Amino acid sequence: MFIVCFLLFVAGFACFGYAPFVDGWQSVIFVLGVLLCAAAIGIPMHKSRHDHKSSELP
């Protein structure tokens, strides 16, 4: 899971870097970068919360 989230995070930053060089698609690529970084941070948070809740069940 760590590798997948790390790759999503790096891909998000790559989108930030490439956005100014793509004519007509700057905003789409930038928003994609924001979403990729948010997913890379949100997936482990959601997974840890889900694992914590399921461990409390009898």
N, C-alpha and C positions, 0 to 999 in steps of 0.2 A: 504494500500500500504506500509505503514511503517513497518508493521509486516513482510510482505513478503520479503522486502529488508533486514530487519534485519536478518531474517532466512537465506537468501542467503549469507550474510556477515559472519555469524557464521559458516555456512557450509563450506565456503571457507577457513576460518581459521582452521577448523577441518581437511580439506584436507591437509593443510600445516603440521599439526601435525602428521597425519597418514602416510604421504608419505614415510618417512624413514623406516617404518616398513613393507611395502608391497614389497615383493621381486619381481623384474622384472617389476613393474608398478609404480616406484617412479616418473618418469618424467610425466607420464600420470596423476597421481593423483595431482602432484604439479601444472601442467598446468590447470587442472580442478579447483583447488583452486584459481588460478589467474583469470580465467574466471568468477568464481562465485563472487569473490570480485569486479571485474570490472563491472559485471552486477548489483550488489547491489548498486554500486555508480552511474552507468550510467542510470539506469531506472528512478530514481527521477529527474535527470538532464534533460533527454529527455521529461519526462512528464511535468515538469514545463515549459520547452521551448515551447512545443506544446500547453499547456494551455495558455501561454502568447500570442502566435501568434494568436490563435483562438479568444482571447478576443479583439483583435484589428480589427477584421472584422466587417463591418457594419451590 
